[in-house]
Amino acid sequence: MFKLIKMDQAGGERKPGLRIDIDIAVGGKAVPCPCTETCFDERSFAAEIEALHDALDGLLKEGTRFLSGAAKSGAAGMNPQDPPEKIWAALSKIPGEEDFILAFNSLDDAKRAETSEYILTQCGMFSGKGAVFSKRFNHASGLLE
């Protein structure tokens, strides 16, 4: 998956350098794509690896939250094909606030947008899950935070 690419610095000084590539399959062929800048010292190489590690950790956390929310939404009787009214009815019955947030955030972008529009325009925002939704909804991201 990842490959260590060894190369020389361009120009007069032939200093050895390293970068990390990943092969992407395009049309049955592997196309190398750089994942890091070319590094010519240990410190910058370690920093590039740390940045990759942080990015992968972030994806792990995001994926885990999504999968946990998807499992909770299924357990709550939510079907992503349902209209917003039915999704809101199922969301409203989820007992814990964090489980409620995970289930809503597990919906795909279009269904979240459709459901949030329904909730914000048709439902009470001053008590119950409506209050939680209005307090935690981020209009820019479309997620509950």
C-alpha angles and dihedrals in degrees: 000000000000121000133195109230117202119202143154124250113256118244133039099323110070095207114165118242140186137209136170119242132183123209115234117197110232120170092343093307130104112241114193115228122188115240096181140029117262108268127206099185137043095247095056091042091052090048091052091049090048090052090052090048092051091048091051091047089053091051090048092053093045092048093047091051091048095048092045090050092047090053091048093047090052091048089050090058095252118151114192089219092060121104117259092260092060092043091051090048090053093043091050090059095056105109104210124062094222092049089048090052093046092050093050093045091051091066115100117259096260094048091046090052092048093046095045091051089053093047095047095046104033108028136071113261100191104073143026120001091340089067091048090049095050092046096047102034116112108205093198097054099027089228135117109243 
